[in-house]
Amino acid sequence: MAIEIVDFDEAYQHYRNALVSLHYSAWGGLDDLTAALRARRSGFPFAPYLGLYAREDNALLSAVFVSHYPVTTPDGPETVAGIELVMTRPDATRRGLAGQLLREVHRREQTAGPRLSLLCTGRSNLAYELYLKLGYQDIFTPRAALRYIDRPTTTVFPTIRVRRVRTRDALALARVHRRTNAGALGFARRDPRSFRTRFLSGAVAVRNLLVAERHGRVEGYATLEPHLSWSRAAEVIAPTSDVRAALMARLERESKGRWLAFGSEWFSGDDDPELIRYTPLLPSYSVMMACPLAPSLRRRNLYRWFRSGGKPFACQLLDMF
Ligand SMILES: CC(C)(COP(=O)(O)OP(=O)(O)OC[C@H]1O[C@@H](n2cnc3c(N)ncnc32)[C@H](O)[C@@H]1OP(=O)(O)O)[C@@H](O)C(=O)NCCC(=O)NCCS
């Protein structure tokens, strides 16, 4: 039976059972498609086709989702395609379906304008080999630092108040993010709508975000995702050292008696004083990869290109889509 490629709306309308079954069997769970549809209505920049499915008869065997993200390259701000939810039903793997869908995405995106396609995976994921074959290159590996918090920092910061975030803080978070990452390449200019969308979709629980404010003005924020024996502050955005230290004190207090793991991209270099009590930076499982769609980028080493002129590459938790 021939494979036909259909877009998300057609799959959702005519093959909904097959669509939900595919997501269930490929991921071992159900994605919250209602959240994706709400996010699209609220303006989240999905590709117009949102996702592509490989259909065979009445079955959907493979899928990929596509969004658009603002990224700063050495040539200036541009929009890139962001691929996620690459999946193939376990009984249909190794037939080239994921590869076929990704090539079709590349074709459509190249026609629409993006010069690059980005995705996140793990180096030991089966898909890593597939992405290499399609021309993807590693451009970023997040690092982590961690420590068991038996004695939290007790320093008090009289002018800085750290509190839970409120949904209406979304624009202030975007402003602080942009100020902190000024001059960087990569995800330096996050779409302000994406904060609100992440709250709406539940990707970042509002209760897991802390903001630091001075005289009522938001000056920094941190995510804190609690688990039973550890917690993770994967994104800490704080342009000044006092805001950073105030957030750190609160994160440590809330993590007392647990391991606390940090994403590294907010530290001002590996010898940042806040980091000295933690393990040296460790590479993590995830990797962000990029594939050139425009012929002008084909022969470039994209890792080096994204660090041209000694500029840092900005990429934090919410950017690892
Ligand atoms: C990874 C996944 C998407 C691959 O889908 P697929 O339709 O089988 O992919 P393709 O047939 O296009 O595979 C192309 C290449 O990927 C690599 N690959 C895919 N599955 C592999 C496996 N089980 N073992 C080793 N290599 C594998 C191979 O290089 C393969 O080429 P080859 O078959 O010529 O050797 C699928 O296994 C899956 O849904 N996994 C679970 C979800 C997931 O992890 N998604 C990736 C998220 S980043």
The ligand as a Gaussian input file, in Angstrom:
#p B3LYP/6-31G(d) Opt

LIG

0 1
 C       13.383000       7.009000      16.151000
 C       12.182000       6.769000      15.269000
 C       11.434000       8.072000      15.070000
 C       12.697000       6.266000      13.901000
 O       11.593000       6.158000      13.015000
 P       11.697000       5.283000      11.675000
 O       10.483000       5.582000      10.869000
 O       11.980000       3.884000      12.016000
 O       12.987000       5.913000      11.012000
 P       13.594000       5.562000       9.576000
 O       13.081000       4.252000       9.065000
 O       13.382000       6.755000       8.703000
 O       15.109000       5.372000      10.025000
 C       16.152000       5.905000       9.359000
 C       17.462000       5.635000      10.111000
 O       17.385000       5.881000      11.507000
 C       18.246000       4.935000      12.228000
 N       17.422000       4.025000      13.039000
 C       16.087000       4.080000      13.167000
 N       15.686000       3.071000      13.987000
 C       16.794000       2.398000      14.370000
 C       17.023000       1.258000      15.204000
 N       16.004000       0.618000      15.792000
 N       18.297000       0.846000      15.396000
 C       19.315000       1.500000      14.809000
 N       19.159000       2.562000      13.970000
 C       17.906000       3.023000      13.775000
 C       18.948000       4.162000      11.154000
 O       20.103000       4.866000      10.816000
 C       17.914000       4.215000      10.034000
 O       18.456000       3.967000       8.762000
 P       18.515000       2.461000       8.171000
 O       17.169000       1.853000       8.445000
 O       18.802000       2.685000       6.729000
 O       19.612000       1.791000       8.924000
 C       11.242000       5.689000      15.892000
 O       12.008000       4.570000      16.275000
 C       10.462000       6.180000      17.117000
 O        9.327000       6.619000      16.985000
 N       11.040000       6.088000      18.310000
 C       10.355000       6.510000      19.558000
 C       10.178000       8.006000      19.645000
 C       11.495000       8.757000      19.558000
 O       12.433000       8.469000      20.281000
 N       11.539000       9.784000      18.672000
 C       12.722000      10.598000      18.475000
 C       12.632000      11.803000      19.329000
 S       13.985000      12.894000      19.119000

